[in-house]
Amino acid sequence: MQATQIELQLERTRALGHYCERMPSNQTSTSVALEGTAALAQKINGQHLPRYVAIEGPIGVGKTTLARKIAQVFDYPLLLEPAAENPFLDRYYRDGKRHALSTQLFFLLHRAQQVAELHNNDLLGPLVVADFLMEKDDLFARMTLDENEYALYTQIHESLGIQAPTPDLVIYLQAPVDILQERIRDRGIDYERQIEGAYLNSLADAYTEFFHFYNQAPLLVVNAATIDFANNDAHFNALLDQMLAMDGLRQYFNPNPTLL
């Protein structure tokens, strides 16, 4: 790597540090970031990796888990949406729509800051794995806000002049609502226990419609119902193969875990 490229990468890492979680790294090569998986080194070495990967899907589908895994393997900074930092989110799940606007505006303003930092910091585009797309903000706003609230939200959104960079790859995770509910129960976040099945159904439908028309970036649609990216290397390796073999704007990955 030439000196100018090294300087660019160091500057990018410093500026993203305010919003990004840096994955632990060792003193060996980037390609051995996953413990003990020699096959991954072969796959990553010499490959043209997407610089900006965004993971999306409904609550409980495994976005953050997969984002952490990819960031670890690629040795990329990790950009997470601020769910735990939103002081209105637990009230929204507990009391419903009267906290919807404050919840949504917090997410909007925080995400706007995050993507602005990404957009402004690298001539080559960001080097990052994120567990959200900026466009998802409007998806949630349409679901949760009434007509007057949405009009105010839209006015604020437009006034921010957000220009989000386009990912090099978007991974859309899908799973049935009963699987989402099971995973939400298993991870044991208190305020998420208030989420109702009807809300998850509406959210899953909204995501399906959104990605049916999505064409801004290459899209990998993944059936994540029966695979375990976090704990099963074979499952993750199969997904990594799909990522590296992406050709065109849209592909589908519907793995049979018994065959991996």
C-alpha positions as CSV (number, residue, x, y, z in Angstrom):
1,M,0.0,0.0,0.0
2,Q,1.4,3.4,-0.9
3,A,2.0,6.1,1.7
4,T,-0.9,8.3,0.5
5,Q,-3.3,5.3,0.8
6,I,-2.1,4.6,4.3
7,E,-2.6,8.2,5.3
8,L,-6.1,8.2,3.9
9,Q,-7.0,5.0,5.8
10,L,-5.6,6.3,9.1
11,E,-7.5,9.6,8.6
12,R,-10.7,7.7,7.8
13,T,-10.4,5.6,11.0
14,R,-9.8,8.6,13.2
15,A,-12.8,10.5,11.9
16,L,-15.1,7.5,12.0
17,G,-14.1,6.7,15.5
18,H,-16.6,9.0,17.0
19,Y,-19.5,7.0,15.6
20,C,-18.0,3.6,14.9
21,E,-17.1,0.7,17.1
22,R,-13.8,-0.7,16.2
23,M,-13.6,-4.5,16.1
24,P,-10.8,-6.1,18.0
25,S,-7.9,-7.0,15.8
26,N,-4.7,-8.9,16.3
27,Q,-1.2,-8.4,14.9
28,T,-1.6,-10.8,12.0
29,S,-3.1,-10.0,8.6
30,T,-6.6,-8.7,8.1
31,S,-7.6,-12.0,6.4
32,V,-7.2,-14.0,9.7
33,A,-9.6,-11.9,11.8
34,L,-11.9,-14.8,12.5
35,E,-10.4,-17.2,15.0
36,G,-9.0,-20.4,13.6
37,T,-10.8,-20.4,10.2
38,A,-8.0,-21.0,7.6
39,A,-10.6,-21.2,4.8
40,L,-11.6,-17.6,5.4
41,A,-8.0,-16.4,4.8
42,Q,-8.1,-18.0,1.4
43,K,-11.4,-16.4,0.5
44,I,-10.5,-12.9,1.7
45,N,-6.9,-12.7,0.4
46,G,-6.7,-11.0,-3.0
47,Q,-10.5,-10.5,-3.2
48,H,-12.2,-7.3,-4.2
49,L,-14.2,-6.6,-1.1
50,P,-17.2,-4.2,-0.9
51,R,-16.0,-1.1,1.0
52,Y,-19.4,-0.2,2.5
53,V,-21.7,-3.1,3.5
54,A,-25.1,-2.3,5.0
55,I,-27.2,-5.0,6.8
56,E,-31.0,-4.6,7.0
57,G,-34.1,-6.4,8.0
58,P,-36.8,-6.3,10.7
59,I,-36.2,-6.3,14.5
60,G,-34.8,-9.6,15.7
61,V,-33.6,-10.9,12.4
62,G,-29.9,-10.7,13.2
63,K,-28.6,-7.5,11.6
64,T,-26.2,-6.4,14.3
65,T,-24.9,-10.0,14.9
66,L,-24.1,-10.3,11.2
67,A,-22.7,-6.8,11.0
68,R,-20.3,-7.6,13.8
69,K,-19.2,-10.8,12.2
70,I,-18.5,-9.2,8.8
71,A,-16.7,-6.3,10.4
72,Q,-14.5,-8.7,12.3
73,V,-13.6,-10.7,9.2
74,F,-13.0,-7.7,7.0
75,D,-11.3,-5.8,9.8
76,Y,-13.7,-2.8,9.1
77,P,-15.1,-0.2,11.5
78,L,-18.6,-1.1,12.7
79,L,-21.4,1.5,12.5
80,L,-24.5,0.6,14.6
81,E,-27.8,2.3,14.9
82,P,-28.3,3.9,18.3
83,A,-31.2,1.8,19.6
84,A,-29.8,1.5,23.2
85,E,-29.1,5.3,23.3
86,N,-32.6,6.3,22.3
87,P,-34.3,7.5,25.6
88,F,-37.8,7.4,24.0
89,L,-37.7,3.8,22.5
90,D,-38.7,1.9,25.6
91,R,-41.6,4.4,26.1
92,Y,-42.7,3.9,22.5
93,Y,-42.9,0.1,22.9
94,R,-44.6,0.4,26.3
95,D,-47.0,3.2,25.7
96,G,-47.4,3.3,21.9
97,K,-47.9,6.1,19.4
98,R,-47.7,9.1,21.8
99,H,-43.9,8.6,21.9
100,A,-43.6,7.8,18.2
101,L,-42.5,11.2,17.0
102,S,-39.8,11.8,19.6
103,T,-38.5,8.3,19.1
104,Q,-38.3,8.8,15.3
105,L,-36.7,12.2,15.5
106,F,-34.0,10.9,17.8
107,F,-33.2,8.2,15.3
108,L,-33.3,10.6,12.3
109,L,-31.0,13.2,13.9
110,H,-28.5,10.6,15.1
111,R,-28.4,8.7,11.8
112,A,-28.0,11.9,9.9
113,Q,-24.9,12.7,11.9
114,Q,-23.5,9.2,11.3
115,V,-24.0,9.1,7.6
116,A,-22.7,12.7,7.2
117,E,-19.5,11.6,8.8
118,L,-19.3,8.7,6.4
119,H,-20.0,10.9,3.3
120,N,-17.5,13.6,4.1
121,N,-14.5,11.6,5.1
122,D,-13.1,9.6,2.3
123,L,-12.7,10.3,-1.4
124,L,-12.8,6.6,-2.1
125,G,-16.0,6.1,-0.2
126,P,-16.4,4.8,3.4
127,L,-14.8,1.6,4.6
128,V,-17.4,0.3,7.1
129,V,-20.1,-2.2,8.0
130,A,-23.4,-0.8,9.2
131,D,-26.5,-2.4,10.6
132,F,-28.8,0.1,9.0
133,L,-29.6,2.0,5.8
134,M,-30.5,5.7,6.1
135,E,-33.5,5.1,3.9
136,K,-35.0,2.8,6.6
137,D,-35.8,5.9,8.7
138,D,-38.6,6.9,6.5
139,L,-39.9,3.3,6.4
140,F,-40.4,3.4,10.2
141,A,-41.8,7.0,10.1
142,R,-44.5,6.0,7.7
143,M,-45.4,3.1,10.0
144,T,-45.5,4.8,13.3
145,L,-46.5,8.5,12.8
146,D,-49.9,10.0,12.1
147,E,-50.4,12.4,9.2
148,N,-49.5,15.6,11.0
149,E,-46.5,14.0,12.7
150,Y,-45.2,12.6,9.4
151,A,-45.5,16.0,7.8
152,L,-43.4,17.6,10.5
153,Y,-40.9,14.7,10.3
154,T,-40.6,15.1,6.6
155,Q,-40.0,18.9,7.0
156,I,-37.2,18.3,9.4
157,H,-35.8,15.5,7.3
158,E,-35.7,17.7,4.2
159,S,-34.1,20.6,6.1
160,L,-31.2,18.4,7.2
161,G,-30.1,18.0,3.5
162,I,-28.9,14.4,4.2
163,Q,-26.8,13.0,1.4
164,A,-26.1,9.4,2.5
165,P,-23.4,7.5,0.6
166,T,-24.6,4.5,-1.4
167,P,-23.4,1.1,0.0
168,D,-21.4,-1.2,-2.2
169,L,-23.5,-4.1,-1.0
170,V,-26.8,-4.3,1.0
171,I,-27.7,-7.6,2.7
172,Y,-31.4,-7.9,3.5
173,L,-32.2,-10.5,6.1
174,Q,-35.6,-12.1,6.2
175,A,-37.3,-14.5,8.7
176,P,-40.9,-15.4,9.7
177,V,-42.5,-13.4,12.5
178,D,-42.5,-16.4,14.9
179,I,-38.7,-16.6,14.4
180,L,-38.3,-12.9,15.1
181,Q,-40.3,-13.2,18.3
182,E,-38.3,-16.1,19.4
183,R,-35.0,-14.3,18.8
184,I,-36.3,-11.2,20.6
185,R,-37.2,-13.3,23.6
186,D,-33.8,-15.0,23.6
187,R,-31.8,-11.8,23.6
188,G,-33.8,-10.5,26.6
189,I,-33.8,-6.7,26.1
190,D,-36.5,-5.5,28.4
191,Y,-38.2,-2.9,26.3
192,E,-38.4,-5.3,23.3
193,R,-40.6,-7.6,25.3
194,Q,-43.4,-5.2,24.7
195,I,-43.3,-5.6,20.9
196,E,-46.4,-7.2,19.6
197,G,-46.7,-9.8,16.8
198,A,-49.0,-7.5,14.8
199,Y,-46.3,-4.8,14.8
200,L,-43.7,-7.3,13.6
201,N,-46.0,-8.4,10.9
202,S,-46.5,-4.9,9.7
203,L,-42.8,-4.2,9.9
204,A,-41.9,-7.3,7.9
205,D,-44.4,-6.4,5.2
206,A,-43.0,-2.8,5.0
207,Y,-39.5,-4.2,4.6
208,T,-40.7,-6.6,1.9
209,E,-42.3,-3.8,0.0
210,F,-39.3,-1.5,0.4
211,F,-36.8,-4.0,-0.9
212,H,-39.1,-5.2,-3.7
213,F,-38.5,-1.7,-5.3
214,Y,-35.0,-1.1,-4.0
215,N,-32.4,-0.7,-6.8
216,Q,-29.9,1.9,-5.4
217,A,-27.2,-0.7,-4.6
218,P,-26.4,-4.4,-5.2
219,L,-28.8,-6.3,-3.0
220,L,-28.3,-9.8,-1.5
221,V,-31.6,-11.1,-0.1
222,V,-31.0,-13.8,2.6
223,N,-33.4,-16.2,4.2
224,A,-32.1,-16.1,7.7
225,A,-34.7,-18.2,9.4
226,T,-32.7,-21.3,10.1
227,I,-29.0,-20.3,9.9
228,D,-26.7,-19.1,12.6
229,F,-24.1,-16.7,11.3
230,A,-22.7,-16.0,14.8
231,N,-21.9,-19.5,16.0
232,N,-21.7,-21.7,12.9
233,D,-18.7,-21.1,10.6
234,A,-20.1,-23.2,7.8
235,H,-23.2,-21.0,7.7
236,F,-21.2,-17.8,7.7
237,N,-18.7,-19.2,5.1
238,A,-21.7,-20.0,2.8
239,L,-22.9,-16.4,3.1
240,L,-19.4,-15.1,2.5
241,D,-19.2,-17.1,-0.7
242,Q,-22.5,-15.4,-1.8
243,M,-21.1,-12.0,-1.0
244,L,-17.9,-12.5,-2.9
245,A,-19.8,-13.9,-5.9
246,M,-22.3,-11.1,-6.2
247,D,-22.9,-10.3,-9.8
248,G,-25.6,-7.8,-10.8
249,L,-28.0,-5.8,-8.7
250,R,-30.0,-8.6,-7.0
251,Q,-29.3,-12.1,-5.8
252,Y,-31.1,-14.5,-3.4
253,F,-29.5,-16.8,-0.8
254,N,-31.9,-19.4,0.5
255,P,-29.6,-21.9,2.3
256,N,-30.5,-25.4,3.6
257,P,-28.6,-25.6,6.9
258,T,-28.5,-29.3,6.7
259,L,-26.5,-29.2,3.5
260,L,-23.9,-26.6,4.6
